[in-house]
Amino acid sequence: MPEPLGYFTFVLHSHLPYVIGHGRWPHGMDWLNEAAAESYIPLLRVFNRLAAEGLTSGVTLGITPILAEMLAADVFKREFNDYLENKIQAARDDAVTFEKLGDKHFTSLARMWEEHHRELQRVYREDFNEDLLGGFRKLMDQGILEVITCAATHGYLPLLGRDTCVQAQVKQGVAAYKRHFGRDPKGFWLPECAYRPRYPWVPPLADLATEPVLRKGVEEFLSENGLDYFFIDSHLLKGGKAIGVYKDRFEALERLWERFASQFQERPEEQDKSPYQVYLVSSAPESKRPVAAFTRDPKTGLQVWSGEWGYPGDGNYLDFHKKRYPGGLRYWQVTSAKADLADKSPYHPEWISARINEQADHFVSLIVSILTEFREQNDRPGMVVAPYDTELLGHWWFEGPEWVYQVLSRLQAHTQVSLSPGSQLLKEAAPRHVIQLPEGSWGEGGYHWIWLNEDNDWTWRHIYKAEKEMEELAQLYAEDLDPRLQDLLKQCGRSLFLLESSDWQFLISTFSARDYAELRVVVHHDDFKRLAAMARRYAAERDLAPEDWNFLAFCRERDDIFPDIDPKWWAKLQYPPVEPE
């Protein structure tokens, strides 16, 4: 078989914070229901459509452990069915109203929504047997895509205060993946593509300054747990301007960035490194197995992420923001990037196909031109890695899943481009060049400012105190065989995991659900404090008051996640870093 021009993979990162038992609307359970209805099921149908045509996708699909826990929960299955029934009824009610008003176009759109949600209901119940994770697992078994894992609750790894806490996030991510997918994970999505090498670290809060402590590089935790590869943003590899993926979508981040921009110094661009090849990464002097890093392609990324001229901003597409209440269905098109809600025009589904096909052609031609240029300059195949949040496709960009299908089907027909997920890319590339990476993320400016700033630094004070307490409890009691004490320690770990979720700092910075995020930080912090105090009392007295046991039962029922959690992860750091002589 001739060597291909190059390789391509969509990397779709699927994640939501834990919302079961923590609200429904406007913030909470409906986030999960919307993502399932608008992104996960439509994309499952795209991949199954390709499989039915005898084609593959080459997609690398990240599903975070906490999202997998939610999708597997019985309460989600019940609530999702109710959610679809409510959408069907909302569409019926809208159709009646529009018909009374004599609006034939909106009546047809309402009937479109009723049919759309009825079909989602049928697919969910009959095609997927109410098991979305099983649908993804089957596609992986068929070789249609590759599923990868992530940190347990999407903790922002470079800012976590203790290496045992990073260790626990990674180990839980691996354990949950094995439980849900029946195999060892090969790839790992770093939350927010945030990376930190090994170096002497101090807490990034002035009032918590301590003596520097040598911390392991993030890649070391992946190596120790048998993971082969992860993903980074292009500026971490090459330097230069960090493009960012969120600032254009959130006005609050624009304002926040103005305050940080003056402090930001752009790293000079290194011309000898390319985002179109894979590198091995190691920041440890010991002979630890390096881990491969794939780099986000900035050119194809901008075609989707750019708020100014990305495909989702096409005026013909369904507008995300304008909804008709009480049902919450959408009937208007984007119209233009500058149009406010009052100026949105009615949506016309019949106009969409031509725009999707045109943009799919454009995207494929861009991939081919990038790979052709790399091949001509380097005399070997390159690779284009295109990561996006899964929820962008379908939820934010309603037409996104169909665009993905059109891109992949065109690339299948392009015999010179190989659709290859992460493990296959790594096998084909066989990298040997070991490099070191700087600290950073895929946020604007390339650093941590979205997740650590004057609006959310208080959350880290709570996190750091809880992490210290969890480590002490684990060191004292993780080997204790008393099952009740182990139950207490495990629930402490679950509350800490939920407290460490990077979503809370992000939502505070963007103002998109600030009150909800702040409340969640307080809830999980308070839960942890009480559970930790209960663990210490029980360890000393081997007894607790009935109301304490009731509180433990309440927390276990509401935050019913990670049955395989192990307090030993916090008790001792595997392979601690060695101070240089």
C-alpha positions in Angstrom: 0.0 0.0 0.0 1.5 3.4 -1.0 2.5 5.8 1.7 -0.3 8.4 2.2 0.0 12.1 1.7 -0.7 12.4 5.4 -3.0 11.7 8.3 -6.0 13.4 9.8 -8.1 13.0 13.0 -10.9 15.0 14.6 -10.3 15.0 18.4 -13.6 15.5 20.1 -13.4 16.3 23.8 -16.7 15.4 25.6 -17.1 16.9 29.1 -19.7 18.3 31.5 -19.4 18.9 35.2 -21.3 16.6 37.5 -24.9 17.9 37.6 -27.0 15.0 38.8 -28.7 16.0 42.1 -27.4 19.6 41.7 -30.1 21.5 40.0 -32.0 21.1 36.8 -32.8 24.4 35.0 -31.4 26.9 34.0 -28.2 25.3 35.4 -27.8 21.6 36.2 -29.4 18.5 34.7 -30.7 20.2 31.6 -27.0 20.8 30.6 -26.6 17.0 30.4 -29.9 16.4 28.7 -29.2 19.1 26.1 -25.7 17.7 25.3 -27.1 14.2 24.9 -29.9 15.3 22.6 -28.0 17.8 20.6 -24.4 16.4 20.5 -23.9 12.9 21.7 -26.8 11.1 19.9 -26.3 13.1 16.6 -22.6 12.2 16.6 -23.3 8.6 17.4 -25.6 8.6 14.4 -22.9 10.1 12.2 -20.4 7.4 13.2 -23.0 4.6 12.8 -23.9 6.1 9.4 -20.2 5.9 8.3 -20.0 2.3 9.7 -23.1 1.3 7.7 -21.4 2.6 4.6 -18.3 0.5 5.3 -16.3 3.5 6.3 -14.3 4.5 9.3 -14.1 7.9 11.0 -10.5 8.1 12.4 -12.0 10.1 15.2 -10.3 10.3 18.6 -13.1 10.7 21.1 -12.5 11.9 24.6 -15.1 11.1 27.2 -14.3 12.4 30.7 -14.8 10.0 33.6 -17.3 12.2 35.3 -19.4 12.5 32.1 -19.2 8.7 31.7 -20.5 8.3 35.2 -23.5 10.5 34.5 -24.4 8.9 31.2 -24.3 5.5 32.8 -26.5 6.6 35.7 -30.1 5.3 35.9 -31.3 8.8 37.0 -30.0 10.2 33.7 -31.9 7.6 31.7 -35.1 8.5 33.4 -34.7 12.2 33.2 -33.6 12.2 29.6 -36.7 10.4 28.5 -38.8 13.0 30.4 -36.7 15.8 28.8 -37.5 14.4 25.3 -41.2 14.1 26.1 -41.2 17.7 27.3 -39.5 18.9 24.0 -42.1 17.0 21.9 -44.9 18.6 23.9 -43.3 22.0 23.6 -43.1 21.6 19.8 -46.8 20.6 19.7 -47.8 23.6 21.8 -45.8 25.9 19.6 -47.4 24.5 16.4 -50.8 25.2 17.8 -49.9 28.8 18.7 -48.3 29.5 15.4 -51.2 28.0 13.5 -53.6 30.2 15.4 -51.5 33.2 14.4 -51.4 32.2 10.8 -47.6 31.8 10.7 -47.1 28.9 8.3 -43.3 29.0 8.3 -43.0 28.9 12.1 -45.7 26.2 12.2 -43.6 24.0 9.8 -40.5 24.6 12.0 -42.5 23.5 15.1 -43.5 20.4 13.4 -39.9 19.8 12.3 -38.9 20.0 16.0 -41.6 17.6 17.0 -40.4 15.1 14.4 -36.8 15.7 15.3 -37.3 14.9 19.0 -39.5 11.9 18.3 -36.7 10.5 16.2 -34.2 11.2 19.0 -36.5 9.4 21.4 -36.8 6.4 19.1 -33.0 6.2 18.4 -32.2 6.5 22.1 -34.7 3.7 23.1 -34.4 1.3 20.2 -31.1 1.8 18.5 -29.0 2.5 21.6 -31.2 0.7 24.2 -30.8 3.8 26.5 -27.0 3.1 26.7 -25.0 5.9 25.0 -21.7 4.6 26.4 -22.5 1.2 25.0 -23.0 2.9 21.6 -19.6 4.4 21.7 -18.0 1.2 23.1 -19.5 -0.8 20.1 -18.1 1.7 17.6 -14.7 1.3 19.3 -15.0 -2.5 19.1 -15.7 -2.1 15.3 -12.6 0.1 14.8 -14.7 3.1 13.8 -13.2 5.4 16.4 -10.9 5.4 19.5 -12.2 6.6 22.9 -9.7 8.2 25.3 -9.9 9.2 28.9 -9.2 12.3 31.0 -8.7 13.4 34.6 -11.5 12.2 37.0 -13.5 15.4 37.2 -11.5 17.5 34.7 -9.3 19.0 37.4 -7.0 21.7 36.2 -3.8 19.6 36.8 -1.1 22.3 36.8 -2.8 24.2 39.6 -3.7 21.3 41.8 -1.8 21.8 45.1 -0.3 18.3 45.6 1.1 15.6 43.4 -1.0 13.0 45.2 -4.1 14.9 44.0 -2.9 14.9 40.4 -2.1 11.2 40.8 -5.6 10.5 42.1 -7.3 12.4 39.2 -5.3 10.4 36.7 -5.7 7.0 38.4 -9.4 7.5 38.7 -9.6 8.5 35.1 -7.9 5.2 34.1 -10.0 3.1 36.5 -13.3 4.5 35.3 -12.3 4.0 31.7 -11.5 0.4 32.3 -14.9 -0.1 34.0 -16.9 1.6 31.3 -15.0 0.4 28.2 -13.4 -2.9 29.2 -9.9 -2.1 28.2 -6.9 0.0 29.1 -6.9 3.6 27.7 -4.1 4.7 25.4 -4.8 8.4 25.2 -5.5 11.1 27.7 -7.0 14.6 27.3 -5.4 17.0 29.6 -8.2 19.2 31.0 -8.0 22.6 29.1 -4.9 21.2 27.4 -3.1 22.4 30.6 0.4 21.1 31.1 3.1 21.7 33.7 6.7 20.3 33.5 8.7 19.2 36.5 10.1 22.1 38.6 10.2 23.5 42.1 6.6 24.8 42.6 5.0 27.2 45.1 1.2 27.9 45.4 0.3 30.7 43.0 -1.3 32.7 45.7 0.8 35.3 47.5 -0.6 34.7 50.9 -0.1 31.0 50.7 3.6 31.2 49.6 5.7 28.3 50.9 9.2 27.0 50.2 9.4 25.6 46.7 8.6 21.9 46.4 9.8 19.7 43.5 6.7 18.7 41.6 6.4 16.0 38.9 5.7 16.9 35.3 2.1 16.1 34.2 3.4 13.7 31.6 5.1 11.6 34.3 1.7 10.7 35.8 0.5 9.6 32.3 3.6 7.5 31.7 3.3 5.7 35.1 -0.3 4.8 34.3 0.5 3.3 30.9 -0.9 6.1 28.8 0.7 6.7 25.4 -0.3 10.2 24.3 -1.9 13.5 25.0 -2.7 16.8 23.2 -1.3 20.3 23.5 -2.0 23.7 21.9 0.4 24.8 19.1 1.9 27.7 21.1 3.2 25.2 23.8 5.2 23.5 21.0 6.3 26.4 18.9 5.9 29.5 21.0 4.3 32.6 19.4 0.8 33.8 19.9 -1.7 31.6 21.8 -4.9 31.6 19.8 -7.2 30.6 22.6 -10.5 28.8 22.1 -12.9 30.5 24.4 -12.4 34.3 24.4 -14.5 34.9 21.3 -17.5 33.1 22.8 -17.6 34.9 26.1 -17.8 38.7 26.5 -16.6 38.4 30.1 -13.4 36.8 29.0 -12.7 39.7 26.6 -12.9 42.1 29.5 -10.8 39.8 31.7 -8.2 39.4 29.0 -7.7 43.1 28.7 -6.5 43.1 32.3 -4.0 40.3 31.7 -2.8 41.2 28.2 -0.3 43.8 29.5 1.3 41.1 31.7 1.6 38.6 28.9 4.9 38.1 27.1 4.7 36.1 23.9 7.4 33.3 23.6 9.5 33.6 20.5 8.4 31.1 17.9 10.6 28.1 17.3 10.7 27.4 13.6 12.3 23.9 13.9 9.1 22.4 15.4 6.0 21.5 13.6 2.4 20.9 14.7 2.2 18.4 11.9 4.4 15.8 13.5 4.3 14.1 16.9 7.0 14.5 19.6 7.9 12.6 22.8 7.7 14.7 25.9 9.7 14.3 29.1 10.7 16.7 31.9 12.1 14.1 34.2 15.9 13.3 34.4 15.1 9.7 35.3 14.8 7.1 32.5 11.0 7.2 32.6 9.1 6.3 29.4 8.3 9.5 27.5 4.7 10.2 26.4 3.8 11.4 23.0 2.2 14.8 22.4 0.0 15.7 19.4 -0.4 19.4 18.6 -3.6 21.2 17.7 -3.5 22.5 14.2 -4.1 26.3 14.3 -5.2 26.7 10.7 -8.1 24.2 10.8 -8.9 25.2 14.3 -9.7 28.8 13.4 -12.1 27.6 10.7 -14.4 26.4 13.5 -13.4 28.3 16.6 -13.1 31.8 15.2 -16.1 33.9 16.4 -15.5 36.3 13.5 -15.3 34.0 10.5 -15.7 30.4 11.7 -18.2 28.1 10.0 -20.7 28.1 12.9 -21.1 31.9 12.5 -22.7 31.4 9.0 -25.8 33.5 8.9 -27.9 30.7 7.6 -27.3 28.4 10.6 -29.6 28.0 13.6 -29.0 30.7 16.2 -27.9 29.3 19.6 -29.0 32.2 21.8 -32.5 33.1 20.7 -35.1 30.6 22.1 -38.9 30.6 22.4 -40.2 30.1 25.9 -41.5 28.2 27.7 -40.4 25.3 25.6 -36.9 26.6 24.8 -37.0 25.7 21.1 -35.1 27.7 18.5 -36.7 29.2 15.4 -34.2 31.8 14.2 -31.0 31.8 12.2 -27.7 33.5 13.1 -28.4 36.2 10.5 -25.1 37.9 11.1 -22.4 38.0 13.7 -23.4 41.5 14.8 -27.2 41.0 14.8 -28.8 41.2 18.2 -31.6 38.9 19.3 -34.3 41.3 18.0 -32.9 41.3 14.5 -32.7 37.5 14.0 -34.4 36.2 10.9 -36.4 33.0 10.7 -34.5 29.8 10.2 -34.8 28.0 6.8 -33.7 24.3 7.0 -33.8 24.1 3.2 -30.9 26.6 2.9 -28.5 24.5 5.0 -27.3 21.7 2.9 -25.5 23.9 0.4 -23.7 25.8 3.1 -22.5 22.6 4.8 -21.3 21.0 1.6 -19.5 24.2 0.6 -17.8 24.4 4.0 -16.9 20.7 4.1 -15.3 21.1 0.7 -13.3 24.1 2.0 -12.2 22.3 5.1 -11.0 19.2 3.2 -9.1 21.4 0.7 -7.4 23.1 3.6 -6.3 19.8 5.1 -5.0 18.5 1.8 -3.1 21.8 1.2 -1.5 21.6 4.7 -0.4 18.0 4.2 0.8 18.6 0.6 3.0 21.6 1.8 4.4 19.5 4.7 5.2 16.6 2.4 6.9 18.8 -0.1 9.0 20.5 2.5 9.9 17.4 4.6 9.6 14.4 2.2 7.4 12.5 4.6 3.7 12.4 5.6 2.5 14.9 8.2 -0.6 14.8 10.3 -3.4 17.3 11.0 -4.9 17.1 14.5 -8.2 19.0 14.9 -9.5 19.1 18.5 -12.9 20.6 19.4 -15.3 20.4 22.3 -17.8 17.8 21.4 -20.6 20.0 22.7 -19.7 22.6 20.1 -21.0 20.2 17.4 -24.8 20.0 17.7 -25.4 22.0 20.9 -23.7 25.3 20.0 -23.6 24.6 16.3 -26.7 22.6 15.4 -25.5 21.7 11.9 -22.1 20.6 13.2 -22.6 16.8 13.2 -23.7 16.8 9.6 -20.7 18.9 8.7 -18.5 16.3 10.5 -20.1 13.6 8.4 -19.6 15.4 5.1 -15.9 16.2 6.0 -15.2 12.5 6.9 -17.0 11.1 3.9 -15.0 13.4 1.6 -11.7 12.4 3.3 -12.6 8.8 2.9 -12.9 9.4 -0.8 -9.6 11.2 -0.9 -7.4 8.1 -1.1 -4.2 10.0 -0.2 -5.4 11.1 3.3 -5.6 8.5 6.0 -8.2 8.9 8.7 -6.4 7.7 11.8 -7.1 8.0 15.5 -4.4 8.8 18.1 -3.0 5.3 18.6 -2.7 4.6 14.9 -1.1 8.0 14.3 1.4 7.2 17.0 2.2 3.8 15.4 2.6 5.3 12.0 4.8 8.2 13.2 7.0 6.2 15.5 8.5 9.3 17.1 12.0 9.3 18.5 12.7 13.0 19.2 12.2 13.8 23.0 11.5 17.4 23.8 10.5 19.5 26.8 7.4 21.7 26.9 6.8 24.9 28.9 3.8 25.4 31.2 0.5 26.5 29.7 -3.0 25.7 28.4 -5.2 26.4 25.4 -6.7 29.5 27.0 -6.1 32.9 25.5 -2.5 34.0 26.3 -1.6 30.3 26.7 -1.5 30.3 30.5 -3.7 29.8 33.5 -5.4 33.2 33.8 -9.0 32.0 33.0 -8.7 29.5 35.9 -6.8 31.7 38.3 -7.6 35.4 38.6 -8.9 37.9 41.1 -12.5 36.6 40.6 -11.9 33.0 41.4 -8.6 32.8 43.4 -10.7 32.2 46.6 -11.7 28.8 45.2 -8.1 27.7 45.2 -7.8 28.5 48.9 -10.6 26.1 49.6 -9.1 23.4 47.3 -5.6 23.6 48.7 -6.8 23.2 52.3 -9.0 20.3 51.4 -6.2 18.6 49.4 -3.9 18.9 52.4 -6.5 17.4 54.7 -7.3 14.5 52.2 -3.6 13.6 52.0 -3.3 13.6 55.8 -6.4 11.4 56.2 -5.2 9.0 53.6 -1.8 8.7 55.2 -3.4 8.0 58.6 -6.3 5.7 57.7 -6.1 4.4 54.1 -4.7 1.0 55.3 -7.4 0.7 58.1 -9.7 -2.2 57.3 -12.8 -0.8 59.0 -15.3 -0.7 56.2 -17.2 2.3 57.7 -14.0 4.3 57.9 -13.2 3.4 54.3 -16.7 4.6 53.2 -16.0 7.9 54.9 -12.6 8.3 53.2 -14.0 7.4 49.8 -16.7 10.0 50.1 -14.1 12.5 51.2 -12.3 11.7 48.0 -15.4 12.1 45.9 -16.2 15.5 47.4 -12.6 16.6 46.8 -12.8 15.4 43.2 -16.0 17.4 42.6 -14.4 20.5 44.3 -11.4 20.2 42.0 -13.4 20.4 38.8 -12.0 23.1 36.5 -15.5 24.0 35.4 -16.1 26.2 38.5 -13.3 28.6 37.8 -14.2 28.7 34.1 -17.9 29.5 34.8 -16.9 32.2 37.3 -14.6 33.9 34.8 -17.1 33.8 31.9 -20.1 34.9 34.0 -22.0 32.2 32.1 -23.3 30.5 35.3 -21.3 32.3 38.0 -23.8 32.0 40.9 -24.2 28.3 40.2 -20.4 27.7 40.1 -19.8 29.6 43.3 -22.6 27.6 45.0 -21.1 24.3 43.8 -17.6 25.2 45.2 -19.2 26.1 48.6 -21.3 22.9 48.6 -18.5 20.5 47.9 -16.1 22.3 50.2 -18.6 22.2 53.1 -19.4 18.5 52.3 -15.7 17.7 52.4 -15.1 19.5 55.7 -17.9 17.7 57.5 -17.0 14.3 56.0 -13.3 14.8 57.0 -14.2 15.8 60.5 -16.5 12.7 60.7 -13.7 10.5 59.5 -11.4 11.8 62.2 -14.0 11.3 64.9 -14.9 7.8 63.8 -11.2 6.8 63.6 -10.8 8.0 67.2 -14.1 6.7 68.7 -15.3 4.1 66.2 -18.8 5.6 66.5 -20.8 8.5 65.0 -24.1 10.1 65.8 -27.1 8.9 63.6 -27.3 12.3 61.9 -23.7 11.9 60.7 -24.5 8.5 59.2 -27.5 10.1 57.6 -25.3 12.8 56.1 -22.9 10.2 54.7 -25.8 8.4 53.1 -27.2 11.6 51.7 -23.8 12.5 50.1 -23.4 8.9 48.7 -26.8 8.9 47.1 -26.5 12.4 45.6 -22.9 12.1 44.5 -23.0 8.5 43.4 -19.8 8.3 41.4 -16.6 6.3 41.1 -17.3 3.1 43.0 -13.7 2.1 42.4 -12.2 5.1 44.2 -9.1 4.2 46.3 -8.0 6.4 49.3 -4.5 5.0 48.9 -4.0 7.2 45.9 -3.7 10.2 48.2 -1.6 8.4 50.8 1.6 8.0 49.0 3.1 9.3 45.8 4.3 6.7 43.4 7.8 7.4 42.0 8.4 10.7 43.8 10.7 13.1 42.0 14.3 13.0 43.0 16.0 16.3 43.9 19.0 17.0 41.6 22.4 16.6 43.3 
